[in-house]
Amino acid sequence: MSRATQAWDELVTAMTTTDPACQNDDRFVLDDQPAQSLKPICDQCPLLSLCANYGALERPKGGIWAGKRYRQYKATERAEGDE
């Protein structure tokens, strides 16, 4: 099992006992939402560290993960929020 898969499994398991604000909020999956506008919600989430770990390992192409958005970039570009 990859580290990203393990991180995903840990996040999903934690979500069965915790109802994070992002779970039913479409703003976290729509690509037209700036990550910075949702980061304060993420910062208050009890699952922040699990979400951040998954995001850092998997670098998902869509959605906002722990206040960051990861996209496919050319080698010279960086993910939004990595600065």
WORALIN-V953840 format. One record per backbone hydrogen bond with DSSP energy under -1.0 kcal/mol. CO is the residue of the C=O (numbers start at 1). NH is the residue of the N-H. E is the energy in kcal/mol with one decimal. If there is no record, write none. Layout:
co | nh | e
CO | NH | E
CO | NH | E
This chain:
co | nh | e
2 | 6 | -2.3
3 | 7 | -2.4
4 | 8 | -2.4
5 | 9 | -2.5
6 | 10 | -2.2
7 | 11 | -2.2
8 | 12 | -2.9
9 | 13 | -2.3
10 | 14 | -2.2
11 | 15 | -1.9
13 | 16 | -1.2
14 | 17 | -1.2
20 | 23 | -1.4
22 | 25 | -1.7
25 | 28 | -1.9
26 | 29 | -1.7
26 | 30 | -1.4
28 | 64 | -2.1
30 | 33 | -1.2
34 | 37 | -1.1
35 | 38 | -1.1
35 | 39 | -1.4
38 | 42 | -1.8
39 | 43 | -2.9
42 | 45 | -1.7
45 | 48 | -1.4
47 | 51 | -2.7
48 | 52 | -2.9
49 | 53 | -2.1
50 | 54 | -2.2
51 | 55 | -2.8
52 | 56 | -2.5
53 | 57 | -1.9
54 | 58 | -3.2
55 | 59 | -2.1
65 | 68 | -1.3
68 | 65 | -3.3
74 | 77 | -2.1
79 | 82 | -2.0
